[in-house]
Every structure is written in C-alpha cells, then in structure tokens.
Amino acid sequence: MELLSKLSSFLKKGKKRELDPLEQSLDSVVKDPGNARAHFKLAEIYQKKGEKRKAISEYLLAAEIFAKNNQYAEAMAIYKQVPKQDPSLDHVYLKIAE
C-alpha cells in the first residue's frame, strides 16, 4: 500500500497542476496590472463566488483603466453596471456624469 502511494505521488509530480480560474486571473493581474480585461475577468469571477465588495472594486479598477486608455464605451458600460449591484456608491454616478 505504501509503495502505491509513493508511486502515485511520484506520477503527480510530473504533471503540472491546473490553476483554477481565480488563480489564473490573479496571476494575470499580477503580471500585467494595467490590463483592464484581466481586472474585468477577475471581477466576474468574484461576482460568481459571491464576493460582492471585491467584485465591485475590480470592476471600478477595470473601468478606470479603460478610461485612461481612451476606451470610454467600455468604461461607461462598467460604470453603468456597478450601481445595479450597489446603488449606494455615489462616486460612480459622478463618473457617469463626467
């Protein structure tokens, strides 16, 4: 039995461990913090996991990056989605007005 477990662990070492989507997104955000699409993807994953605060934070960061890169349509689309999740965020309404 012990030999079987050693053999199993040896075989598993040769295979690369697959990262789950959250780890992959976090890794891509760390590698390229200016990538708005990576932040948006991370926000979607947080949203699916039910981590509302983290999701909103990532959505707003993605929208800021889009706006800095003159991609106003993408930024506006995100800014319009955020109040649906948390209507108490007044600064988002100001960003939409800008």
Gaussian input, Z-matrix of N, CA and C with variables (Angstrom, degrees):
# hf/3-21g

backbone

0 1
 N
 C     1     B1
 C     2     B2     1     A1
 N     3     B3     2     A2     1     D1
 C     4     B4     3     A3     2     D2
 C     5     B5     4     A4     3     D3
 N     6     B6     5     A5     4     D4
 C     7     B7     6     A6     5     D5
 C     8     B8     7     A7     6     D6
 N     9     B9     8     A8     7     D7
 C    10    B10     9     A9     8     D8
 C    11    B11    10    A10     9     D9
 N    12    B12    11    A11    10    D10
 C    13    B13    12    A12    11    D11
 C    14    B14    13    A13    12    D12
 N    15    B15    14    A14    13    D13
 C    16    B16    15    A15    14    D14
 C    17    B17    16    A16    15    D15
 N    18    B18    17    A17    16    D16
 C    19    B19    18    A18    17    D17
 C    20    B20    19    A19    18    D18
 N    21    B21    20    A20    19    D19
 C    22    B22    21    A21    20    D20
 C    23    B23    22    A22    21    D21
 N    24    B24    23    A23    22    D22
 C    25    B25    24    A24    23    D23
 C    26    B26    25    A25    24    D24
 N    27    B27    26    A26    25    D25
 C    28    B28    27    A27    26    D26
 C    29    B29    28    A28    27    D27
 N    30    B30    29    A29    28    D28
 C    31    B31    30    A30    29    D29
 C    32    B32    31    A31    30    D30
 N    33    B33    32    A32    31    D31
 C    34    B34    33    A33    32    D32
 C    35    B35    34    A34    33    D33
 N    36    B36    35    A35    34    D34
 C    37    B37    36    A36    35    D35
 C    38    B38    37    A37    36    D36
 N    39    B39    38    A38    37    D37
 C    40    B40    39    A39    38    D38
 C    41    B41    40    A40    39    D39
 N    42    B42    41    A41    40    D40
 C    43    B43    42    A42    41    D41
 C    44    B44    43    A43    42    D42
 N    45    B45    44    A44    43    D43
 C    46    B46    45    A45    44    D44
 C    47    B47    46    A46    45    D45
 N    48    B48    47    A47    46    D46
 C    49    B49    48    A48    47    D47
 C    50    B50    49    A49    48    D48
 N    51    B51    50    A50    49    D49
 C    52    B52    51    A51    50    D50
 C    53    B53    52    A52    51    D51
 N    54    B54    53    A53    52    D52
 C    55    B55    54    A54    53    D53
 C    56    B56    55    A55    54    D54
 N    57    B57    56    A56    55    D55
 C    58    B58    57    A57    56    D56
 C    59    B59    58    A58    57    D57
 N    60    B60    59    A59    58    D58
 C    61    B61    60    A60    59    D59
 C    62    B62    61    A61    60    D60
 N    63    B63    62    A62    61    D61
 C    64    B64    63    A63    62    D62
 C    65    B65    64    A64    63    D63
 N    66    B66    65    A65    64    D64
 C    67    B67    66    A66    65    D65
 C    68    B68    67    A67    66    D66
 N    69    B69    68    A68    67    D67
 C    70    B70    69    A69    68    D68
 C    71    B71    70    A70    69    D69
 N    72    B72    71    A71    70    D70
 C    73    B73    72    A72    71    D71
 C    74    B74    73    A73    72    D72
 N    75    B75    74    A74    73    D73
 C    76    B76    75    A75    74    D74
 C    77    B77    76    A76    75    D75
 N    78    B78    77    A77    76    D76
 C    79    B79    78    A78    77    D77
 C    80    B80    79    A79    78    D78
 N    81    B81    80    A80    79    D79
 C    82    B82    81    A81    80    D80
 C    83    B83    82    A82    81    D81
 N    84    B84    83    A83    82    D82
 C    85    B85    84    A84    83    D83
 C    86    B86    85    A85    84    D84
 N    87    B87    86    A86    85    D85
 C    88    B88    87    A87    86    D86
 C    89    B89    88    A88    87    D87
 N    90    B90    89    A89    88    D88
 C    91    B91    90    A90    89    D89
 C    92    B92    91    A91    90    D90
 N    93    B93    92    A92    91    D91
 C    94    B94    93    A93    92    D92
 C    95    B95    94    A94    93    D93
 N    96    B96    95    A95    94    D94
 C    97    B97    96    A96    95    D95
 C    98    B98    97    A97    96    D96
 N    99    B99    98    A98    97    D97
 C   100   B100    99    A99    98    D98
 C   101   B101   100   A100    99    D99
 N   102   B102   101   A101   100   D100
 C   103   B103   102   A102   101   D101
 C   104   B104   103   A103   102   D102
 N   105   B105   104   A104   103   D103
 C   106   B106   105   A105   104   D104
 C   107   B107   106   A106   105   D105
 N   108   B108   107   A107   106   D106
 C   109   B109   108   A108   107   D107
 C   110   B110   109   A109   108   D108
 N   111   B111   110   A110   109   D109
 C   112   B112   111   A111   110   D110
 C   113   B113   112   A112   111   D111
 N   114   B114   113   A113   112   D112
 C   115   B115   114   A114   113   D113
 C   116   B116   115   A115   114   D114
 N   117   B117   116   A116   115   D115
 C   118   B118   117   A117   116   D116
 C   119   B119   118   A118   117   D117
 N   120   B120   119   A119   118   D118
 C   121   B121   120   A120   119   D119
 C   122   B122   121   A121   120   D120
 N   123   B123   122   A122   121   D121
 C   124   B124   123   A123   122   D122
 C   125   B125   124   A124   123   D123
 N   126   B126   125   A125   124   D124
 C   127   B127   126   A126   125   D125
 C   128   B128   127   A127   126   D126
 N   129   B129   128   A128   127   D127
 C   130   B130   129   A129   128   D128
 C   131   B131   130   A130   129   D129
 N   132   B132   131   A131   130   D130
 C   133   B133   132   A132   131   D131
 C   134   B134   133   A133   132   D132
 N   135   B135   134   A134   133   D133
 C   136   B136   135   A135   134   D134
 C   137   B137   136   A136   135   D135
 N   138   B138   137   A137   136   D136
 C   139   B139   138   A138   137   D137
 C   140   B140   139   A139   138   D138
 N   141   B141   140   A140   139   D139
 C   142   B142   141   A141   140   D140
 C   143   B143   142   A142   141   D141
 N   144   B144   143   A143   142   D142
 C   145   B145   144   A144   143   D143
 C   146   B146   145   A145   144   D144
 N   147   B147   146   A146   145   D145
 C   148   B148   147   A147   146   D146
 C   149   B149   148   A148   147   D147
 N   150   B150   149   A149   148   D148
 C   151   B151   150   A150   149   D149
 C   152   B152   151   A151   150   D150
 N   153   B153   152   A152   151   D151
 C   154   B154   153   A153   152   D152
 C   155   B155   154   A154   153   D153
 N   156   B156   155   A155   154   D154
 C   157   B157   156   A156   155   D155
 C   158   B158   157   A157   156   D156
 N   159   B159   158   A158   157   D157
 C   160   B160   159   A159   158   D158
 C   161   B161   160   A160   159   D159
 N   162   B162   161   A161   160   D160
 C   163   B163   162   A162   161   D161
 C   164   B164   163   A163   162   D162
 N   165   B165   164   A164   163   D163
 C   166   B166   165   A165   164   D164
 C   167   B167   166   A166   165   D165
 N   168   B168   167   A167   166   D166
 C   169   B169   168   A168   167   D167
 C   170   B170   169   A169   168   D168
 N   171   B171   170   A170   169   D169
 C   172   B172   171   A171   170   D170
 C   173   B173   172   A172   171   D171
 N   174   B174   173   A173   172   D172
 C   175   B175   174   A174   173   D173
 C   176   B176   175   A175   174   D174
 N   177   B177   176   A176   175   D175
 C   178   B178   177   A177   176   D176
 C   179   B179   178   A178   177   D177
 N   180   B180   179   A179   178   D178
 C   181   B181   180   A180   179   D179
 C   182   B182   181   A181   180   D180
 N   183   B183   182   A182   181   D181
 C   184   B184   183   A183   182   D182
 C   185   B185   184   A184   183   D183
 N   186   B186   185   A185   184   D184
 C   187   B187   186   A186   185   D185
 C   188   B188   187   A187   186   D186
 N   189   B189   188   A188   187   D187
 C   190   B190   189   A189   188   D188
 C   191   B191   190   A190   189   D189
 N   192   B192   191   A191   190   D190
 C   193   B193   192   A192   191   D191
 C   194   B194   193   A193   192   D192
 N   195   B195   194   A194   193   D193
 C   196   B196   195   A195   194   D194
 C   197   B197   196   A196   195   D195
 N   198   B198   197   A197   196   D196
 C   199   B199   198   A198   197   D197
 C   200   B200   199   A199   198   D198
 N   201   B201   200   A200   199   D199
 C   202   B202   201   A201   200   D200
 C   203   B203   202   A202   201   D201
 N   204   B204   203   A203   202   D202
 C   205   B205   204   A204   203   D203
 C   206   B206   205   A205   204   D204
 N   207   B207   206   A206   205   D205
 C   208   B208   207   A207   206   D206
 C   209   B209   208   A208   207   D207
 N   210   B210   209   A209   208   D208
 C   211   B211   210   A210   209   D209
 C   212   B212   211   A211   210   D210
 N   213   B213   212   A212   211   D211
 C   214   B214   213   A213   212   D212
 C   215   B215   214   A214   213   D213
 N   216   B216   215   A215   214   D214
 C   217   B217   216   A216   215   D215
 C   218   B218   217   A217   216   D216
 N   219   B219   218   A218   217   D217
 C   220   B220   219   A219   218   D218
 C   221   B221   220   A220   219   D219
 N   222   B222   221   A221   220   D220
 C   223   B223   222   A222   221   D221
 C   224   B224   223   A223   222   D222
 N   225   B225   224   A224   223   D223
 C   226   B226   225   A225   224   D224
 C   227   B227   226   A226   225   D225
 N   228   B228   227   A227   226   D226
 C   229   B229   228   A228   227   D227
 C   230   B230   229   A229   228   D228
 N   231   B231   230   A230   229   D229
 C   232   B232   231   A231   230   D230
 C   233   B233   232   A232   231   D231
 N   234   B234   233   A233   232   D232
 C   235   B235   234   A234   233   D233
 C   236   B236   235   A235   234   D234
 N   237   B237   236   A236   235   D235
 C   238   B238   237   A237   236   D236
 C   239   B239   238   A238   237   D237
 N   240   B240   239   A239   238   D238
 C   241   B241   240   A240   239   D239
 C   242   B242   241   A241   240   D240
 N   243   B243   242   A242   241   D241
 C   244   B244   243   A243   242   D242
 C   245   B245   244   A244   243   D243
 N   246   B246   245   A245   244   D244
 C   247   B247   246   A246   245   D245
 C   248   B248   247   A247   246   D246
 N   249   B249   248   A248   247   D247
 C   250   B250   249   A249   248   D248
 C   251   B251   250   A250   249   D249
 N   252   B252   251   A251   250   D250
 C   253   B253   252   A252   251   D251
 C   254   B254   253   A253   252   D252
 N   255   B255   254   A254   253   D253
 C   256   B256   255   A255   254   D254
 C   257   B257   256   A256   255   D255
 N   258   B258   257   A257   256   D256
 C   259   B259   258   A258   257   D257
 C   260   B260   259   A259   258   D258
 N   261   B261   260   A260   259   D259
 C   262   B262   261   A261   260   D260
 C   263   B263   262   A262   261   D261
 N   264   B264   263   A263   262   D262
 C   265   B265   264   A264   263   D263
 C   266   B266   265   A265   264   D264
 N   267   B267   266   A266   265   D265
 C   268   B268   267   A267   266   D266
 C   269   B269   268   A268   267   D267
 N   270   B270   269   A269   268   D268
 C   271   B271   270   A270   269   D269
 C   272   B272   271   A271   270   D270
 N   273   B273   272   A272   271   D271
 C   274   B274   273   A273   272   D272
 C   275   B275   274   A274   273   D273
 N   276   B276   275   A275   274   D274
 C   277   B277   276   A276   275   D275
 C   278   B278   277   A277   276   D276
 N   279   B279   278   A278   277   D277
 C   280   B280   279   A279   278   D278
 C   281   B281   280   A280   279   D279
 N   282   B282   281   A281   280   D280
 C   283   B283   282   A282   281   D281
 C   284   B284   283   A283   282   D282
 N   285   B285   284   A284   283   D283
 C   286   B286   285   A285   284   D284
 C   287   B287   286   A286   285   D285
 N   288   B288   287   A287   286   D286
 C   289   B289   288   A288   287   D287
 C   290   B290   289   A289   288   D288
 N   291   B291   290   A290   289   D289
 C   292   B292   291   A291   290   D290
 C   293   B293   292   A292   291   D291

   B1=1.4480
   B2=1.5314
   B3=1.3205
   B4=1.4640
   B5=1.5258
   B6=1.3010
   B7=1.4586
   B8=1.5265
   B9=1.3130
   B10=1.4610
   B11=1.5198
   B12=1.3097
   B13=1.4655
   B14=1.5268
   B15=1.3355
   B16=1.4626
   B17=1.5205
   B18=1.3112
   B19=1.4578
   B20=1.5356
   B21=1.2976
   B22=1.4656
   B23=1.5223
   B24=1.3265
   B25=1.4653
   B26=1.5196
   B27=1.3458
   B28=1.4588
   B29=1.5232
   B30=1.3070
   B31=1.4626
   B32=1.5237
   B33=1.3046
   B34=1.4679
   B35=1.5182
   B36=1.3318
   B37=1.4599
   B38=1.5218
   B39=1.3059
   B40=1.4520
   B41=1.5238
   B42=1.3051
   B43=1.4612
   B44=1.5187
   B45=1.3067
   B46=1.4605
   B47=1.5148
   B48=1.2958
   B49=1.4599
   B50=1.5238
   B51=1.3148
   B52=1.4587
   B53=1.5241
   B54=1.3167
   B55=1.4598
   B56=1.5181
   B57=1.3161
   B58=1.4563
   B59=1.5325
   B60=1.3256
   B61=1.4690
   B62=1.5293
   B63=1.3232
   B64=1.4582
   B65=1.5275
   B66=1.3228
   B67=1.4676
   B68=1.5253
   B69=1.3226
   B70=1.4610
   B71=1.5235
   B72=1.3327
   B73=1.4623
   B74=1.5195
   B75=1.3188
   B76=1.4617
   B77=1.5164
   B78=1.3236
   B79=1.4604
   B80=1.5299
   B81=1.3292
   B82=1.4699
   B83=1.5255
   B84=1.3252
   B85=1.4647
   B86=1.5222
   B87=1.3254
   B88=1.4626
   B89=1.5211
   B90=1.3251
   B91=1.4635
   B92=1.5259
   B93=1.3366
   B94=1.4621
   B95=1.5252
   B96=1.3331
   B97=1.4639
   B98=1.5299
   B99=1.3111
   B100=1.4582
   B101=1.5138
   B102=1.3144
   B103=1.4587
   B104=1.5287
   B105=1.3154
   B106=1.4585
   B107=1.5175
   B108=1.3101
   B109=1.4686
   B110=1.5349
   B111=1.3175
   B112=1.4668
   B113=1.5271
   B114=1.3291
   B115=1.4709
   B116=1.5222
   B117=1.3335
   B118=1.4665
   B119=1.5277
   B120=1.3143
   B121=1.4636
   B122=1.5284
   B123=1.3286
   B124=1.4634
   B125=1.5323
   B126=1.3211
   B127=1.4679
   B128=1.5235
   B129=1.3205
   B130=1.4631
   B131=1.5276
   B132=1.3208
   B133=1.4685
   B134=1.5242
   B135=1.3389
   B136=1.4665
   B137=1.5241
   B138=1.3176
   B139=1.4671
   B140=1.5296
   B141=1.3249
   B142=1.4636
   B143=1.5220
   B144=1.3407
   B145=1.4606
   B146=1.5310
   B147=1.3420
   B148=1.4591
   B149=1.5152
   B150=1.3114
   B151=1.4672
   B152=1.5270
   B153=1.3260
   B154=1.4629
   B155=1.5273
   B156=1.3069
   B157=1.4729
   B158=1.5296
   B159=1.3247
   B160=1.4599
   B161=1.5263
   B162=1.3205
   B163=1.4580
   B164=1.5237
   B165=1.3206
   B166=1.4646
   B167=1.5199
   B168=1.3154
   B169=1.4575
   B170=1.5234
   B171=1.3220
   B172=1.4615
   B173=1.5251
   B174=1.3390
   B175=1.4668
   B176=1.5259
   B177=1.3255
   B178=1.4624
   B179=1.5272
   B180=1.3151
   B181=1.4554
   B182=1.5335
   B183=1.3140
   B184=1.4716
   B185=1.5252
   B186=1.3292
   B187=1.4658
   B188=1.5290
   B189=1.3358
   B190=1.4709
   B191=1.5234
   B192=1.3268
   B193=1.4597
   B194=1.5264
   B195=1.3318
   B196=1.4632
   B197=1.5281
   B198=1.3243
   B199=1.4668
   B200=1.5300
   B201=1.3286
   B202=1.4671
   B203=1.5293
   B204=1.3340
   B205=1.4561
   B206=1.5285
   B207=1.3213
   B208=1.4687
   B209=1.5244
   B210=1.2902
   B211=1.4595
   B212=1.5319
   B213=1.3165
   B214=1.4586
   B215=1.5215
   B216=1.3096
   B217=1.4644
   B218=1.5322
   B219=1.3297
   B220=1.4590
   B221=1.5260
   B222=1.3390
   B223=1.4663
   B224=1.5291
   B225=1.3228
   B226=1.4657
   B227=1.5244
   B228=1.3135
   B229=1.4681
   B230=1.5272
   B231=1.3189
   B232=1.4637
   B233=1.5231
   B234=1.3444
   B235=1.4664
   B236=1.5323
   B237=1.3116
   B238=1.4674
   B239=1.5227
   B240=1.3254
   B241=1.4603
   B242=1.5201
   B243=1.3219
   B244=1.4693
   B245=1.5348
   B246=1.3391
   B247=1.4692
   B248=1.5253
   B249=1.3105
   B250=1.4663
   B251=1.5229
   B252=1.3195
   B253=1.4557
   B254=1.5230
   B255=1.3400
   B256=1.4612
   B257=1.5262
   B258=1.3333
   B259=1.4718
   B260=1.5301
   B261=1.3187
   B262=1.4632
   B263=1.5247
   B264=1.3053
   B265=1.4646
   B266=1.5356
   B267=1.3224
   B268=1.4604
   B269=1.5165
   B270=1.3297
   B271=1.4593
   B272=1.5264
   B273=1.3177
   B274=1.4665
   B275=1.5325
   B276=1.3324
   B277=1.4636
   B278=1.5238
   B279=1.3344
   B280=1.4499
   B281=1.5258
   B282=1.3140
   B283=1.4566
   B284=1.5316
   B285=1.3260
   B286=1.4665
   B287=1.5229
   B288=1.3160
   B289=1.4544
   B290=1.5246
   B291=1.3183
   B292=1.4668
   B293=1.5008
   A1=110.28
   A2=116.06
   A3=120.85
   A4=110.63
   A5=116.52
   A6=121.98
   A7=110.40
   A8=115.81
   A9=120.56
   A10=111.49
   A11=118.39
   A12=121.02
   A13=110.90
   A14=117.42
   A15=120.39
   A16=110.96
   A17=115.92
   A18=120.67
   A19=110.40
   A20=116.62
   A21=121.80
   A22=111.45
   A23=117.15
   A24=120.47
   A25=110.96
   A26=117.21
   A27=120.93
   A28=111.01
   A29=116.67
   A30=120.91
   A31=112.01
   A32=117.10
   A33=120.95
   A34=111.68
   A35=117.66
   A36=120.99
   A37=111.12
   A38=117.43
   A39=121.47
   A40=112.72
   A41=117.07
   A42=121.18
   A43=109.72
   A44=114.53
   A45=118.22
   A46=108.68
   A47=114.72
   A48=119.81
   A49=108.73
   A50=115.86
   A51=121.18
   A52=109.17
   A53=115.85
   A54=120.40
   A55=109.05
   A56=116.41
   A57=118.49
   A58=108.78
   A59=118.39
   A60=120.82
   A61=113.74
   A62=117.62
   A63=120.20
   A64=110.41
   A65=116.92
   A66=120.49
   A67=111.15
   A68=117.50
   A69=121.15
   A70=110.63
   A71=116.55
   A72=120.33
   A73=111.33
   A74=117.09
   A75=120.21
   A76=110.79
   A77=116.01
   A78=120.84
   A79=110.85
   A80=117.38
   A81=119.29
   A82=111.45
   A83=118.65
   A84=121.56
   A85=110.26
   A86=116.73
   A87=120.61
   A88=110.59
   A89=116.95
   A90=120.64
   A91=112.07
   A92=116.85
   A93=121.24
   A94=109.55
   A95=118.21
   A96=120.40
   A97=114.01
   A98=118.36
   A99=121.25
   A100=113.58
   A101=117.73
   A102=122.08
   A103=109.39
   A104=115.97
   A105=120.84
   A106=111.72
   A107=116.95
   A108=119.88
   A109=110.93
   A110=117.39
   A111=120.26
   A112=110.38
   A113=116.87
   A114=120.14
   A115=110.57
   A116=116.13
   A117=120.25
   A118=110.34
   A119=117.11
   A120=121.59
   A121=110.67
   A122=116.19
   A123=120.85
   A124=110.33
   A125=116.42
   A126=120.60
   A127=110.65
   A128=117.04
   A129=120.11
   A130=111.34
   A131=116.05
   A132=119.45
   A133=110.19
   A134=116.74
   A135=119.54
   A136=110.60
   A137=117.20
   A138=121.64
   A139=110.09
   A140=116.63
   A141=120.49
   A142=111.89
   A143=116.59
   A144=120.81
   A145=112.10
   A146=116.53
   A147=120.08
   A148=114.31
   A149=117.24
   A150=121.35
   A151=108.33
   A152=113.90
   A153=121.68
   A154=113.26
   A155=118.28
   A156=121.98
   A157=111.46
   A158=116.10
   A159=119.76
   A160=110.55
   A161=116.18
   A162=120.34
   A163=110.92
   A164=117.04
   A165=120.75
   A166=110.42
   A167=116.69
   A168=120.69
   A169=111.49
   A170=117.01
   A171=121.24
   A172=111.55
   A173=117.01
   A174=119.68
   A175=110.47
   A176=116.36
   A177=120.01
   A178=111.48
   A179=116.83
   A180=120.26
   A181=110.87
   A182=116.64
   A183=120.58
   A184=110.47
   A185=116.94
   A186=120.49
   A187=111.24
   A188=117.00
   A189=120.38
   A190=111.73
   A191=115.91
   A192=120.17
   A193=110.30
   A194=116.40
   A195=119.26
   A196=110.49
   A197=116.81
   A198=120.47
   A199=111.31
   A200=116.99
   A201=120.57
   A202=111.65
   A203=115.98
   A204=121.32
   A205=112.45
   A206=116.29
   A207=123.31
   A208=112.99
   A209=117.76
   A210=122.66
   A211=107.52
   A212=113.99
   A213=120.36
   A214=113.11
   A215=118.22
   A216=120.15
   A217=110.71
   A218=116.50
   A219=119.91
   A220=111.42
   A221=115.77
   A222=120.22
   A223=110.59
   A224=116.22
   A225=120.17
   A226=110.92
   A227=117.21
   A228=120.30
   A229=110.73
   A230=116.65
   A231=120.13
   A232=110.10
   A233=116.45
   A234=119.52
   A235=111.65
   A236=117.95
   A237=120.31
   A238=112.10
   A239=117.59
   A240=121.00
   A241=112.93
   A242=116.50
   A243=120.88
   A244=112.71
   A245=120.80
   A246=118.43
   A247=114.22
   A248=117.24
   A249=119.71
   A250=110.59
   A251=116.49
   A252=120.93
   A253=112.15
   A254=116.20
   A255=120.96
   A256=108.96
   A257=118.30
   A258=121.83
   A259=114.09
   A260=118.25
   A261=120.27
   A262=113.54
   A263=118.21
   A264=121.49
   A265=109.87
   A266=115.31
   A267=120.67
   A268=113.18
   A269=117.36
   A270=119.73
   A271=112.26
   A272=117.24
   A273=120.24
   A274=109.67
   A275=116.48
   A276=119.79
   A277=110.88
   A278=117.29
   A279=120.88
   A280=110.97
   A281=117.93
   A282=121.39
   A283=110.57
   A284=116.36
   A285=120.31
   A286=110.12
   A287=116.86
   A288=121.03
   A289=111.82
   A290=117.25
   A291=120.97
   A292=109.33
   D1=-41.76
   D2=-179.47
   D3=-64.71
   D4=-38.59
   D5=178.45
   D6=-63.10
   D7=-39.69
   D8=179.06
   D9=-64.17
   D10=-42.14
   D11=-179.86
   D12=-68.36
   D13=-36.51
   D14=177.21
   D15=-66.21
   D16=-41.83
   D17=178.80
   D18=-64.45
   D19=-41.74
   D20=178.69
   D21=-62.60
   D22=-44.54
   D23=179.45
   D24=-67.21
   D25=-34.71
   D26=177.71
   D27=-65.11
   D28=-42.78
   D29=-179.99
   D30=-67.48
   D31=-34.40
   D32=179.43
   D33=-70.09
   D34=-28.89
   D35=-179.87
   D36=-65.75
   D37=-30.65
   D38=-178.54
   D39=-72.12
   D40=-25.53
   D41=-178.85
   D42=-89.23
   D43=142.05
   D44=174.37
   D45=-76.17
   D46=138.65
   D47=178.72
   D48=-77.02
   D49=130.09
   D50=178.52
   D51=-74.85
   D52=132.45
   D53=177.22
   D54=-84.91
   D55=141.96
   D56=175.20
   D57=-74.67
   D58=165.11
   D59=-175.16
   D60=-57.61
   D61=-35.10
   D62=179.14
   D63=-65.03
   D64=-45.80
   D65=179.07
   D66=-64.26
   D67=-38.98
   D68=178.45
   D69=-63.34
   D70=-44.25
   D71=-179.45
   D72=-67.01
   D73=-42.20
   D74=177.27
   D75=-61.35
   D76=-39.89
   D77=178.95
   D78=-63.92
   D79=-43.54
   D80=-179.48
   D81=-69.59
   D82=-31.49
   D83=176.78
   D84=-68.74
   D85=-38.77
   D86=178.56
   D87=-67.75
   D88=-40.83
   D89=-179.53
   D90=-67.71
   D91=-39.08
   D92=-177.78
   D93=-136.45
   D94=83.68
   D95=-176.63
   D96=-66.82
   D97=-14.64
   D98=179.09
   D99=-91.63
   D100=7.12
   D101=-179.31
   D102=-88.89
   D103=105.39
   D104=-176.44
   D105=-66.27
   D106=-35.22
   D107=-178.58
   D108=-66.92
   D109=-33.61
   D110=177.28
   D111=-67.27
   D112=-40.45
   D113=177.23
   D114=-66.15
   D115=-38.57
   D116=178.87
   D117=-64.08
   D118=-43.37
   D119=178.70
   D120=-62.85
   D121=-41.87
   D122=177.85
   D123=-62.72
   D124=-40.53
   D125=178.40
   D126=-62.21
   D127=-41.24
   D128=178.66
   D129=-63.24
   D130=-38.48
   D131=179.11
   D132=-66.63
   D133=-44.48
   D134=176.79
   D135=-60.17
   D136=-39.53
   D137=-179.91
   D138=-61.60
   D139=-43.81
   D140=179.67
   D141=-65.69
   D142=-32.37
   D143=-179.86
   D144=-80.34
   D145=-9.34
   D146=179.25
   D147=88.53
   D148=11.97
   D149=178.62
   D150=-93.10
   D151=82.35
   D152=-170.56
   D153=-63.27
   D154=-45.71
   D155=-177.69
   D156=-62.12
   D157=-45.91
   D158=179.42
   D159=-64.27
   D160=-38.99
   D161=-179.80
   D162=-63.56
   D163=-46.04
   D164=-179.91
   D165=-63.18
   D166=-41.33
   D167=178.37
   D168=-59.41
   D169=-45.11
   D170=179.79
   D171=-69.40
   D172=-37.04
   D173=176.58
   D174=-60.91
   D175=-45.82
   D176=-178.65
   D177=-66.01
   D178=-37.68
   D179=177.19
   D180=-64.86
   D181=-42.04
   D182=177.49
   D183=-62.57
   D184=-42.09
   D185=179.56
   D186=-63.69
   D187=-40.51
   D188=177.40
   D189=-61.33
   D190=-43.26
   D191=-179.59
   D192=-65.68
   D193=-42.25
   D194=176.98
   D195=-59.57
   D196=-43.62
   D197=-178.86
   D198=-64.53
   D199=-39.96
   D200=178.26
   D201=-62.75
   D202=-32.29
   D203=-179.31
   D204=-90.34
   D205=16.61
   D206=179.27
   D207=59.60
   D208=29.38
   D209=174.56
   D210=-103.55
   D211=70.68
   D212=-171.15
   D213=-69.15
   D214=-32.15
   D215=-179.72
   D216=-63.38
   D217=-43.91
   D218=178.84
   D219=-66.03
   D220=-41.63
   D221=179.10
   D222=-62.82
   D223=-43.75
   D224=-179.05
   D225=-64.80
   D226=-38.97
   D227=178.90
   D228=-60.69
   D229=-40.39
   D230=179.11
   D231=-70.29
   D232=-45.20
   D233=-179.57
   D234=-60.34
   D235=-30.72
   D236=178.78
   D237=-76.70
   D238=-25.45
   D239=179.27
   D240=-77.89
   D241=-34.49
   D242=-172.85
   D243=-61.84
   D244=-44.87
   D245=179.88
   D246=-61.86
   D247=-22.92
   D248=176.50
   D249=-67.43
   D250=-29.20
   D251=179.85
   D252=-86.04
   D253=-36.76
   D254=179.68
   D255=-145.54
   D256=92.23
   D257=-176.70
   D258=-66.34
   D259=-11.13
   D260=-176.82
   D261=-81.65
   D262=-3.15
   D263=-178.59
   D264=-83.96
   D265=91.35
   D266=-176.16
   D267=-67.58
   D268=-33.59
   D269=-177.55
   D270=-65.26
   D271=-22.58
   D272=177.42
   D273=-69.77
   D274=-38.71
   D275=177.12
   D276=-63.05
   D277=-35.82
   D278=177.25
   D279=-67.07
   D280=-38.29
   D281=177.38
   D282=-63.75
   D283=-40.26
   D284=177.80
   D285=-63.54
   D286=-39.44
   D287=-179.75
   D288=-66.89
   D289=-32.24
   D290=178.74
   D291=-64.25

